[in-house]
């Protein structure tokens, strides 16, 4: 944390990002070693994901289908394209970021391949694995184009206020143009296509927060009054926090999107704390979040229904007259049954009943399939992959030499951590359900593309940081 603060205070830091010196000696050796490590990890990723796909095919059909060979070719080309692009345009980047993203995306494709037959049989729904593969390619393409064209992440500071304006428009778009789907307004429909603006807002607004906090860090860190042993920020400096709080409540009330509201507000509080090291911001943020959640949860029917389902998940199986008011969904109960039936090692891929969860089994509840068929061991493995990707983002923040890069990498890692928390916490009963997609694993083109753009930014910041160290 001290390292991040020191970097935040240095606003004139310089980096030779993307173009820099003609690296020689130890610099080239470091770059070559990192890319070799990345290539080996990507080869392992291809073996793991193709093996999982083959196991699913064997369990469902009794033989390894031709689709497994096609999947193997797709994963190989995805890995090769990613590796060659990073080798060419970001040779010093962290060697774990790309393999972790490819592995999570590949596991998501394997899980959707397993879920498609179950959902086709139970709900006559169309397959989604092939469409998700297309979105994976689109997301990876966006990632690689970003890495190739954005040679210096500090250029994003030029569009700081423009990005905030775009973020606000996207954030509020579902309120006016979206449709009410599954109780929430988080989609905008454009003909046959749908878009979740909130998935892109988390990245755009992270760029704004990073730029804003670099400029205003000193004023936000001013000493304020001490109340009950906690030194609170000065009154006029509370304005940004209050504004973000009000906006997050508007999203929660107008769009009934609990997940986006939590991520949006939590991200700002985390980045404020990292920039100022003032625990008072965290205290104020927690108190304001609790107050807003209580008010909205008591008055907004959709949010109140989620809270009731969280507090009484199994009461849905009681006779209607004995159920708590507002309890209508059995998703959380079915999800908990899935985790319980999986035990430590699971029933095996293809041997569970994930379709009992209902329509959400391929989005936020896709983790219950992991819990049922791969057991607690599989769930912990997936969470460790997320944890490792978040750790590499924070390590990139520590390695960055400029204030904006430090805060941007921290914000991107925090955004991923917050989304994983609200999704996993919801399906395991730790917090109320939010309906957000589990990053990389769940079905959804908007989420996948946005997460790949986030990976691109982390790769770019990492390359700049280690390029300078090597130089």
C-alpha positions as CSV (number, residue, x, y, z in Angstrom):
1,X,0.0,0.0,0.0
2,X,2.9,2.4,0.8
3,X,4.3,1.7,-2.7
4,X,1.0,2.6,-4.3
5,X,0.8,5.8,-2.3
6,X,4.3,6.8,-3.2
7,X,3.4,6.3,-6.9
8,X,0.2,8.3,-6.5
9,X,2.1,11.2,-5.2
10,X,4.4,11.2,-8.2
11,X,2.4,12.8,-10.9
12,X,5.3,13.4,-13.2
13,X,6.4,9.8,-13.6
14,X,7.7,8.8,-17.0
15,X,7.5,5.5,-18.8
16,X,9.0,4.2,-22.0
17,X,5.8,2.3,-22.7
18,X,5.4,0.4,-26.0
19,X,8.2,2.2,-27.8
20,X,11.0,3.1,-25.3
21,X,14.5,1.9,-25.6
22,X,15.9,-0.8,-27.9
23,X,16.2,-3.3,-25.0
24,X,19.3,-5.4,-24.9
25,X,21.0,-7.7,-22.5
26,X,19.1,-8.4,-19.3
27,X,16.0,-6.6,-20.7
28,X,15.7,-8.9,-23.7
29,X,16.4,-11.9,-21.5
30,X,13.6,-10.9,-19.1
31,X,11.1,-10.5,-22.0
32,X,12.1,-13.8,-23.6
33,X,11.8,-15.6,-20.3
34,X,8.3,-14.2,-19.7
35,X,7.0,-15.1,-23.1
36,X,8.4,-18.6,-22.8
37,X,6.6,-19.0,-19.5
38,X,3.4,-17.6,-21.1
39,X,3.7,-20.1,-24.0
40,X,4.1,-23.1,-21.7
41,X,1.2,-22.0,-19.6
42,X,-1.0,-21.5,-22.7
43,X,-0.1,-25.0,-23.9
44,X,-1.2,-26.4,-20.5
45,X,-4.4,-24.4,-20.7
46,X,-5.2,-26.0,-24.1
47,X,-4.6,-29.5,-22.7
48,X,-6.8,-28.8,-19.6
49,X,-9.7,-27.3,-21.5
50,X,-9.7,-29.8,-24.3
51,X,-9.5,-32.6,-21.8
52,X,-12.5,-31.2,-20.0
53,X,-14.4,-30.9,-23.3
54,X,-13.6,-34.6,-24.1
55,X,-14.8,-35.7,-20.6
56,X,-18.1,-33.9,-21.1
57,X,-18.6,-35.5,-24.6
58,X,-17.8,-38.9,-23.3
59,X,-20.1,-38.6,-20.3
60,X,-23.0,-37.3,-22.4
61,X,-22.7,-39.4,-25.6
62,X,-20.4,-42.3,-24.6
63,X,-17.7,-41.1,-27.1
64,X,-15.5,-38.2,-27.9
65,X,-17.4,-36.1,-30.4
66,X,-16.1,-34.3,-33.4
67,X,-16.9,-31.1,-31.6
68,X,-14.0,-31.8,-29.3
69,X,-11.5,-31.7,-32.2
70,X,-13.0,-28.4,-33.4
71,X,-12.8,-27.0,-29.9
72,X,-9.2,-28.1,-29.6
73,X,-8.4,-26.2,-32.9
74,X,-10.3,-23.1,-31.6
75,X,-8.5,-23.1,-28.3
76,X,-5.1,-23.5,-30.0
77,X,-5.7,-20.7,-32.4
78,X,-7.0,-18.4,-29.6
79,X,-3.9,-19.1,-27.5
80,X,-1.5,-18.7,-30.4
81,X,-3.0,-15.4,-31.5
82,X,-2.9,-14.0,-28.0
83,X,0.6,-15.1,-27.4
84,X,2.0,-13.8,-30.7
85,X,0.3,-10.4,-30.3
86,X,1.6,-10.0,-26.7
87,X,5.0,-11.1,-27.8
88,X,5.1,-8.5,-30.5
89,X,3.4,-5.5,-28.7
90,X,3.8,-6.1,-25.0
91,X,6.9,-8.4,-24.6
92,X,7.5,-7.5,-20.9
93,X,3.9,-8.0,-19.7
94,X,3.1,-10.3,-16.9
95,X,3.2,-13.9,-18.2
96,X,0.2,-15.1,-16.2
97,X,-2.5,-12.6,-17.1
98,X,-3.3,-13.9,-20.6
99,X,-3.2,-17.7,-19.7
100,X,-5.5,-17.1,-16.7
101,X,-8.0,-15.3,-18.9
102,X,-7.9,-18.0,-21.6
103,X,-8.2,-20.7,-19.0
104,X,-11.3,-19.1,-17.4
105,X,-12.9,-18.5,-20.8
106,X,-12.1,-22.1,-21.9
107,X,-13.6,-23.5,-18.7
108,X,-16.7,-21.4,-19.4
109,X,-17.0,-22.9,-22.9
110,X,-16.7,-26.5,-21.4
111,X,-19.4,-25.8,-18.9
112,X,-21.8,-24.4,-21.5
113,X,-21.1,-27.4,-23.7
114,X,-22.1,-29.6,-20.8
115,X,-25.2,-27.4,-20.0
116,X,-26.6,-27.2,-23.5
117,X,-28.1,-30.7,-23.7
118,X,-29.6,-30.5,-20.3
119,X,-31.3,-27.2,-21.1
120,X,-32.4,-28.4,-24.5
121,X,-34.1,-31.3,-22.9
122,X,-35.6,-29.5,-20.0
123,X,-36.6,-26.1,-21.6
124,X,-36.2,-26.7,-25.3
125,X,-33.7,-23.8,-25.3
126,X,-31.1,-23.3,-28.1
127,X,-27.5,-24.2,-27.6
128,X,-25.2,-21.4,-26.4
129,X,-21.7,-22.9,-26.5
130,X,-21.0,-22.1,-30.1
131,X,-22.3,-18.5,-29.7
132,X,-20.1,-18.1,-26.6
133,X,-17.1,-19.2,-28.6
134,X,-17.8,-16.5,-31.2
135,X,-18.0,-13.9,-28.4
136,X,-14.8,-15.3,-27.0
137,X,-13.1,-14.6,-30.4
138,X,-14.6,-11.2,-30.5
139,X,-13.5,-10.4,-27.0
140,X,-10.0,-11.7,-27.6
141,X,-9.8,-9.6,-30.8
142,X,-10.8,-6.5,-28.9
143,X,-8.2,-7.3,-26.3
144,X,-5.4,-7.8,-28.9
145,X,-6.4,-4.6,-30.9
146,X,-6.3,-2.6,-27.6
147,X,-2.9,-4.0,-26.8
148,X,-1.6,-3.2,-30.3
149,X,-3.0,0.3,-30.6
150,X,-2.8,1.7,-27.0
151,X,0.9,1.9,-26.7
152,X,0.8,4.1,-23.6
153,X,-2.0,3.7,-21.0
154,X,-1.5,7.3,-19.9
155,X,-3.2,8.5,-23.1
156,X,-6.5,7.6,-21.5
157,X,-6.2,10.5,-19.1
158,X,-6.9,12.8,-22.1
159,X,-10.5,11.4,-22.2
160,X,-11.1,11.4,-18.4
161,X,-14.2,13.6,-18.4
162,X,-15.4,12.4,-21.7
163,X,-15.3,8.8,-20.3
164,X,-17.4,9.9,-17.3
165,X,-20.0,11.4,-19.6
166,X,-20.1,8.2,-21.7
167,X,-20.3,6.1,-18.5
168,X,-23.3,8.0,-17.2
169,X,-25.1,7.7,-20.5
170,X,-24.5,4.0,-20.7
171,X,-25.4,3.5,-17.0
172,X,-28.7,5.2,-17.3
173,X,-29.6,3.9,-20.9
174,X,-31.4,0.7,-19.6
175,X,-33.8,3.0,-17.6
176,X,-35.1,4.7,-20.8
177,X,-34.4,2.2,-23.6
178,X,-34.1,-1.2,-21.8
179,X,-36.7,-3.8,-21.2
180,X,-37.7,-5.4,-17.9
181,X,-36.1,-8.8,-18.0
182,X,-36.2,-11.2,-15.0
183,X,-37.2,-8.3,-12.8
184,X,-34.2,-6.0,-13.6
185,X,-33.5,-3.4,-16.3
186,X,-29.9,-4.0,-17.2
187,X,-30.2,-4.8,-21.0
188,X,-30.6,-2.5,-24.0
189,X,-32.1,-4.3,-27.0
190,X,-31.0,-3.4,-30.5
191,X,-33.0,-5.5,-32.9
192,X,-32.0,-9.1,-32.4
193,X,-29.0,-8.1,-30.2
194,X,-28.9,-7.2,-26.5
195,X,-26.3,-5.2,-24.7
196,X,-25.5,-4.9,-21.0
197,X,-24.0,-1.4,-20.7
198,X,-23.1,-1.9,-17.0
199,X,-20.4,-4.4,-18.0
200,X,-18.5,-1.6,-19.9
201,X,-19.3,1.1,-17.4
202,X,-17.2,-0.6,-14.8
203,X,-14.1,-0.2,-17.0
204,X,-14.9,3.3,-18.3
205,X,-15.6,4.6,-14.9
206,X,-12.4,3.1,-13.5
207,X,-10.5,5.2,-16.0
208,X,-12.3,8.3,-14.8
209,X,-11.8,7.5,-11.1
210,X,-8.1,6.9,-11.6
211,X,-7.6,10.2,-13.5
212,X,-9.8,12.1,-11.0
213,X,-8.0,10.7,-7.9
214,X,-4.6,11.5,-9.3
215,X,-5.6,15.1,-9.8
216,X,-7.5,15.6,-6.5
217,X,-5.7,13.2,-4.2
218,X,-4.2,15.9,-2.0
219,X,-7.5,17.6,-1.3
220,X,-9.3,14.3,-0.6
221,X,-6.6,13.4,1.9
222,X,-7.0,16.6,3.9
223,X,-7.5,16.2,7.6
224,X,-11.1,16.5,8.8
225,X,-12.9,16.4,12.1
226,X,-12.6,13.5,14.5
227,X,-16.0,11.9,15.3
228,X,-16.2,8.9,17.7
229,X,-12.5,8.2,17.2
230,X,-12.7,8.3,13.4
231,X,-11.3,11.2,11.5
232,X,-13.9,12.0,8.8
233,X,-13.1,13.7,5.5
234,X,-13.8,17.5,5.3
235,X,-17.4,18.3,4.4
236,X,-16.7,19.8,0.9
237,X,-14.6,16.8,0.0
238,X,-17.5,14.4,0.8
239,X,-19.3,15.7,-2.3
240,X,-17.8,13.1,-4.7
241,X,-18.7,10.3,-2.4
242,X,-22.3,11.6,-1.9
243,X,-22.7,12.1,-5.7
244,X,-21.6,8.5,-6.4
245,X,-23.8,7.2,-3.6
246,X,-26.9,9.0,-5.0
247,X,-26.1,7.8,-8.5
248,X,-25.8,4.2,-7.3
249,X,-29.1,4.4,-5.5
250,X,-30.7,5.8,-8.7
251,X,-29.4,2.7,-10.6
252,X,-30.7,0.5,-7.8
253,X,-34.2,2.1,-7.8
254,X,-34.8,2.8,-11.5
255,X,-33.1,-0.3,-12.9
256,X,-33.4,-2.6,-9.9
257,X,-29.8,-3.7,-10.7
258,X,-28.4,-4.5,-7.3
259,X,-25.1,-6.0,-8.7
260,X,-24.1,-3.0,-10.8
261,X,-25.0,-0.6,-7.9
262,X,-22.8,-2.5,-5.5
263,X,-19.8,-2.8,-7.9
264,X,-20.1,0.9,-8.9
265,X,-20.1,2.3,-5.4
266,X,-17.7,-0.3,-3.9
267,X,-15.2,0.4,-6.7
268,X,-15.1,4.1,-5.9
269,X,-14.6,3.6,-2.2
270,X,-11.8,1.1,-2.8
271,X,-10.0,3.4,-5.1
272,X,-10.5,6.3,-2.7
273,X,-8.9,4.3,0.1
274,X,-5.9,3.3,-2.1
275,X,-5.3,6.9,-3.2
276,X,-5.6,8.5,0.3
277,X,-5.0,5.6,2.8
278,X,-7.8,7.1,4.9
279,X,-10.0,4.5,6.6
280,X,-12.6,7.2,7.1
281,X,-13.5,6.9,3.5
282,X,-14.2,3.2,4.0
283,X,-16.2,3.8,7.1
284,X,-18.3,6.5,5.4
285,X,-18.7,4.2,2.3
286,X,-19.9,1.2,4.4
287,X,-22.4,3.3,6.4
288,X,-23.8,5.0,3.3
289,X,-24.1,1.6,1.5
290,X,-25.8,0.1,4.5
291,X,-28.3,3.0,4.7
292,X,-29.0,3.0,1.0
293,X,-29.5,-0.8,1.0
294,X,-31.9,-0.7,3.9
295,X,-34.1,2.1,2.4
296,X,-34.2,0.5,-1.1
297,X,-34.5,-3.0,0.3
298,X,-37.5,-1.9,2.4
299,X,-39.4,-0.1,-0.4
300,X,-38.4,-1.6,-3.8
301,X,-40.4,-4.8,-4.4
302,X,-37.8,-6.6,-6.6
303,X,-34.9,-5.9,-4.3
304,X,-37.0,-6.8,-1.3
305,X,-37.9,-10.1,-2.9
306,X,-34.2,-10.9,-3.4
307,X,-33.6,-10.2,0.3
308,X,-36.5,-12.4,1.4
309,X,-35.2,-15.2,-0.8
310,X,-31.8,-14.7,0.7
311,X,-33.1,-14.8,4.3
312,X,-35.5,-17.7,3.8
313,X,-34.3,-19.7,0.8
314,X,-35.9,-23.0,1.7
315,X,-39.3,-21.6,2.7
316,X,-40.3,-21.7,-1.0
317,X,-41.1,-25.4,-0.5
318,X,-43.7,-24.6,2.1
319,X,-47.4,-24.3,1.2
320,X,-48.1,-20.9,-0.4
321,X,-50.0,-19.6,2.6
322,X,-46.9,-20.3,4.9
323,X,-44.3,-18.6,2.7
324,X,-42.9,-15.2,3.6
325,X,-44.5,-12.4,1.5
326,X,-42.5,-11.8,-1.7
327,X,-40.8,-15.2,-1.8
328,X,-41.4,-16.7,-5.3
329,X,-38.1,-18.1,-6.5
330,X,-36.5,-21.4,-5.6
331,X,-33.2,-20.6,-7.5
332,X,-31.1,-20.1,-4.4
333,X,-32.5,-23.2,-2.7
334,X,-31.7,-25.3,-5.8
335,X,-28.2,-23.8,-6.0
336,X,-27.5,-24.7,-2.4
337,X,-28.8,-28.2,-3.1
338,X,-26.4,-28.4,-6.0
339,X,-23.4,-27.5,-3.8
340,X,-24.5,-29.9,-1.2
341,X,-24.9,-32.9,-3.6
342,X,-21.5,-32.3,-5.1
343,X,-19.6,-33.0,-1.9
344,X,-15.9,-32.7,-2.0
345,X,-15.1,-34.1,-5.5
346,X,-18.5,-33.8,-7.3
347,X,-20.6,-36.2,-9.2
348,X,-18.5,-35.9,-12.3
349,X,-19.0,-33.8,-15.5
350,X,-22.3,-34.7,-17.1
351,X,-23.7,-36.6,-14.1
352,X,-25.5,-33.9,-12.3
353,X,-28.8,-32.0,-12.7
354,X,-27.9,-28.3,-13.2
355,X,-31.1,-27.7,-15.2
356,X,-33.0,-27.8,-11.9
357,X,-31.7,-24.3,-11.1
358,X,-33.7,-22.9,-14.0
359,X,-32.9,-20.1,-16.5
360,X,-30.0,-18.7,-14.4
361,X,-27.9,-21.9,-14.6
362,X,-25.9,-20.5,-17.5
363,X,-25.3,-17.1,-16.0
364,X,-24.7,-16.3,-12.4
365,X,-25.6,-19.8,-11.2
366,X,-23.1,-21.5,-13.5
367,X,-20.9,-21.9,-10.5
368,X,-23.5,-24.3,-9.0
369,X,-22.7,-26.7,-11.9
370,X,-19.0,-26.6,-10.9
371,X,-20.1,-27.3,-7.3
372,X,-22.3,-30.2,-8.2
373,X,-20.2,-31.9,-10.8
374,X,-16.7,-31.0,-9.7
375,X,-17.4,-30.6,-6.0
376,X,-15.8,-28.2,-3.5
377,X,-12.4,-29.0,-5.0
378,X,-13.6,-27.6,-8.4
379,X,-15.2,-24.5,-6.8
380,X,-12.0,-23.8,-4.9
381,X,-9.9,-24.2,-8.1
382,X,-12.1,-21.7,-10.0
383,X,-12.0,-19.2,-7.1
384,X,-8.2,-19.6,-6.9
385,X,-8.0,-18.8,-10.6
386,X,-9.9,-15.6,-10.0
387,X,-7.8,-14.8,-7.0
388,X,-4.6,-15.3,-8.9
389,X,-5.8,-13.0,-11.8
390,X,-6.8,-10.3,-9.2
391,X,-3.4,-10.7,-7.5
392,X,-1.6,-10.2,-10.9
393,X,-3.6,-7.0,-11.3
394,X,-2.6,-5.7,-7.9
395,X,1.0,-6.8,-8.6
396,X,0.9,-4.8,-11.8
397,X,-0.3,-1.8,-9.8
398,X,2.6,-2.1,-7.4
399,X,5.1,-2.4,-10.3
400,X,3.7,0.6,-12.2
401,X,5.8,3.8,-12.1
402,X,3.1,6.4,-12.7
403,X,0.2,7.4,-10.5
404,X,-2.5,6.9,-13.1
405,X,-1.2,3.4,-14.0
406,X,-1.2,2.3,-10.3
407,X,-4.7,3.5,-9.7
408,X,-6.1,2.1,-13.0
409,X,-4.6,-1.4,-12.4
410,X,-5.9,-1.3,-8.8
411,X,-9.3,-0.3,-10.0
412,X,-9.5,-3.0,-12.7
413,X,-8.5,-5.7,-10.2
414,X,-11.0,-4.4,-7.7
415,X,-13.8,-4.3,-10.2
416,X,-13.1,-8.0,-11.0
417,X,-12.9,-8.9,-7.3
418,X,-16.1,-7.1,-6.6
419,X,-18.0,-8.8,-9.4
420,X,-16.8,-12.2,-8.4
421,X,-17.7,-11.5,-4.8
422,X,-21.3,-10.3,-5.5
423,X,-21.9,-13.3,-7.9
424,X,-20.3,-16.0,-5.7
425,X,-21.7,-14.5,-2.6
426,X,-25.2,-14.5,-4.1
427,X,-25.3,-18.1,-5.3
428,X,-23.8,-19.4,-2.0
429,X,-26.2,-17.5,0.2
430,X,-23.6,-15.0,1.6
431,X,-25.4,-12.0,0.3
432,X,-28.7,-11.4,-1.7
433,X,-28.7,-12.5,-5.4
434,X,-27.6,-9.8,-7.8
435,X,-28.1,-11.4,-11.2
436,X,-24.6,-10.4,-12.5
437,X,-22.7,-12.7,-14.8
438,X,-19.8,-14.6,-13.4
439,X,-16.7,-13.1,-15.3
440,X,-15.4,-15.2,-18.2
441,X,-17.4,-18.4,-17.2
442,X,-21.0,-17.3,-17.7
443,X,-22.9,-16.9,-20.9
444,X,-23.0,-13.3,-22.2
445,X,-21.3,-11.4,-24.9
446,X,-21.2,-8.0,-23.2
447,X,-19.6,-9.4,-20.1
448,X,-17.0,-11.4,-22.0
449,X,-16.0,-8.6,-24.3
450,X,-15.7,-6.1,-21.4
451,X,-13.6,-8.5,-19.3
452,X,-11.2,-9.1,-22.2
453,X,-10.8,-5.3,-22.6
454,X,-9.9,-5.2,-18.9
455,X,-7.3,-7.9,-19.5
456,X,-5.8,-5.8,-22.3
457,X,-5.4,-2.8,-20.1
458,X,-3.7,-4.9,-17.4
459,X,-1.4,-6.3,-20.0
460,X,-0.5,-2.8,-21.3
461,X,0.2,-1.4,-17.8
462,X,2.2,-4.5,-16.9
463,X,4.3,-4.2,-20.0
464,X,5.1,-0.5,-19.3
465,X,6.0,-1.2,-15.7
466,X,8.4,-4.1,-16.4
467,X,9.8,-2.5,-19.5
468,X,11.1,0.4,-17.5
469,X,12.5,-1.8,-14.8
470,X,14.4,-3.8,-17.4
471,X,15.6,-0.7,-19.1
